Amino acid sequence: MKALSIANIKIDGLLERLNMRRSSSVGVAFSGGGTRGFSHIGALLAFERFGIKPDIVAGVSAGSIAAVLYAAGLSPLEMRQCFAEASNMADFREWTVPKDGIFKLTKFGRILESWLPVKNLEDLSIPCVVCATNLDRGTQVAWAKGEISQRVVASCSIPIVFKPVVINGSHYVDGGVLHNLPAWAIRDYCDVLYGINCSPVNQNYQYKDSLIDVALRSYHLMAKANLIPDIRLCDYVITPRELSTYKTFDLSALDQAIKIGYEATCRVLEAALNNKNQSSRFIRKSK
């Protein structure tokens, strides 16, 4: 296991659920990335193909949606169906008075509740951590207990684009502000950790005279910078580079993003399997 950059992480709700950690437990950290997060569904399909079943998951923003749906017991194809019924982002968001955000995600929170068989994180089938940013204190937060929809909406609330979410008197925004890949939250709770970064930065970006576009571009650059420490915590990192040109809120990219995520994950898992087989042959020859 790689060393933690954040010492003595204790997440309320995880210790009692995990109890004695399995000797070969697998964790998956899902990054944020808007609708590019559909690629997480493809990654889970690839894990199924290789017989890998995560024992614990964590997510930020779009990754938090993938994490809670999977932890609730939905199959990747069922997760796809949830979004296939939506025509555009207006199905999930509502306009608000542009004081602390242009849109609000309360509508999506209600839809998410309808998809889930349980209400609270501690009732999910496998341990799941939802990460967000405490805007008041300027700190990252990782929830393994509490109401799911409220915390996922907080994790998805990109500053300026969406209103902050108030939970127990504190204001929360997208977890990607500080850690767009939540490896830090579960590194100490698994033996093998996969990080899935669905938000590679577009190097050929062209400026658009739009408040939302400037906010999103700034967010993506910020997320790129804060990924590095969490990538170092992972044993394997999957980054579907083809997603860099995909728009943040393009629901029409559902199946393309799933395919890209599936193929990128298969490449990493195949390489890992080949390396393992080569190492085993080397050990046998050395005896």
N, C-alpha and C positions, 0 to 999 in steps of 0.2 A: 504493500500500500504506500502511496506517495504521502509525503508529509503535508500536513495542513498548514495553510498560511494564516488561518484564523484559529487560534488555540481554544481548546475546551468548549467546543460548540455543544450546547445542550438545548435541544428543541423540545418544547413542551408537547407531550403526546406521543413522542416516538420511543422514548426509552422503555415505557411500560408495554408498548405494543411489540417491540422487537425482542425484548427480554434478552435471551442468549442469541447472538447473531449467528446465522448459519455459516458453516465453514467456507462455502463458495457462493455467498450472496452476490446478487447482481443489482446495481443501481443504474438508473438512467436519468440524466439531467437534460430537460428540454428547454431550449432557448426561446426568447421572444422573436417576433418577426412579422407580425400581422398575418395576413392570409398566406404568407410563405410558410407559416406554421402547419399548413396542410401536409407539408412534407414529413411531419412527424408521424402521420398516419402511415405513410409509405415505409418509414423506418420501422414501425411496429410490425408491419407485414413482413419485412425482412427478418426481424427477430423471430417471428413465428416460423419462417422457412428454415432457419438455422436451429430451431428448437431452444431458443433463449427466452426465458420468462423472467422479467424483472421482479425482484423482491421488494424494491422500494423505488419510488419515482419522485422527481421534483420538477417544478416548472415555473417559468417566468412569462407573464403576458400570454401570448398565444400558446406557449409551452405549458402554461398552467391549465389551459383548457384541455390539451391533450392528456396531461397528467391525471386530472381528476376523472375524465371520461374513461380512461384506461383502468385506473384504480377502482372505478365503480363497476367494472366487469364488462364494459362494452367492447366488442371486438373492433378491430380496425375498420372493417366494412360497415359496421353499425355506426362508428364515428363518422365515416364518410357520409352516410345517409342523413345524419343530423344536418349537415351543411348543404347537402345536395338539394334540399327542399327550399333553400333561401335563394331569392333572385338577385339581391344586391345588399350592400351594407346598410341601407335604410331599414332593412328588416331587423337590424340589431341595435341601432342607435337612434337617438332623438336629439333634435336641436335644443339648445338651451340659451339663456341670456349669456352672451359672451363676456363673462366677468372673470371666471377662473377656468374656463374651458369652453370650446365651441360646441361640443356634443356631450351627451351623457349616455351611459351604458346601462341604465336601469332596465330598459327593454330586454337587452341581452341577458341580464341577470335572471329575469323571469323565464326566458326561453331555456337557459341553462338548467334551471330548477326542473323544468318539465322533462329534460333529458335524463336527469339523474334519479336513481332509485332511493337515494338517501339524502339527508339535508346537511349533515356535518362531516367534516374531514375525518374525524375519528371513527366514523361508521363505514368508511370505504373498505373494499375487499382487501386491498394491500396498502401499506403505509404510503402516504402521499404528502408532500410538502409544497405549499404555495408560497412563493416569495414576492415581496413588494418592497417599496421604499417608503419609510416614514418621512414625510416631507417636513414635519415640524422639527424632528430631531436630526434629520440628515443621516439616518442609519438604515441599513438593510434589516428586513424582518422575514422570518420563516415561520409559517403557521402549519401545524399538524393537527390542530384542534379548531373547532368553531364552524360557523356557517360557511358553506362552500361558495355559494354564488356571490356573496358580498366580498369575499376575499379574492376570488378570481377576477371580479370586476375591478377591484383595486389594483391587482397585478397587471391588468390590461390598460390602465388609464394613462396613456401617453400624455405627458404634460402639455398644456396649451390645447391639444386636440380634444382631450376628454377632461371632464371635471374630476378633481380629486374625490376620493371616497372617504367619508368619515366613519371610523370604527372606534368605539369607546373613547370618543373625544379627540382622536388624533386623525390627521389628514394623511392619506396614503395615495401614492401614484405608482406608475409602472415600475416593476422591479428592475427593469433593464437600465434604469438611471444609474444604478451603482453596480449591479451584477446581472448582465444579460444572459449569463449561463450559470444556473444555480448549483454548480458542482460543490461550492463551499458548504451548502446546506446539508448534503448527504454523504460527503466523502468519508466521514467517520462512521457511517452506518452500513457500508458495503465493502466487499473485498475487491470487486471489479466494477469500475465506474465508466459508463459510456456517456460522452457528452455529445449532444446533437445541436449544432449551430446552424440554424436555418436562416441566418441573417448576414450573409457575406455582403460586404460593401461594394456598390457599383462604382468602379473606377472611371467610368465614362459618363458620369452624371452631367446633365445639362440643367443649368439654373432655370427655375420657373418663378415668376413673380406672383407667389402665392404664399399666404401665411401658413397654411397647413403644410405645403411642400417644404418650406424652410424649416418648420418645426420638426417634420419627419426626418429630413436630411441631417439636421443637427443631432437628433436622437440617435440615428444610425451611426454617425461618427463617434458619438459618445459611447455607444454600446461596443463598437469595435475596440476602443481603447480599454474598456474595462473587462474585456473577455480574457485577456492574456493570463492573469493569475488563475482563473478557473480552468482554462484549458490545460494548464500545467498540473492541475489536480486530477485530471482524467487519465485513465489507462488507454482509452481509445476516443478519438474525436472524429465525428462525422460532419463534414461541411459540404453540402451540395452547392458547389460554386455556380451552377447554372441558374440558381435562384437570384443572383445579384441584380438582374435586370427586371425582375418581377415587381409589380407594384405592391405596396403595403396593404391595400384594401381591395384587391381584385378577386372577387369570389368566382369569377369565370375560370380562374387558374386551378381550381380544385383538383381535377384529375391529373393535370400536367405536373403539379407540385407533388402529388402523391407518388407519381411515377419517378420523378427525379429523386425524391427522398428514398424510395425503395432501392433504386439502382445504386445510389451513393452508399447506402448502408450495406448492401450486398458486397460492394467492392471492399469495404473495410473489413467486414466479417470474413470474407474469403481470404484476404491477405493475412488476417489474424490466425485463421485456421491453418493456412499453409505454413506460417512461421512456427506454429505449435507443433505441427507434424515434423518439420525439419529439425526442430530442437529435440524432439523425441528420438528421431533416428540418430542424431549426433550423440545423445546420451547412451543409446544402446551400443553404438560402435565404440564408444569410449570405455565401456566396461570390459 
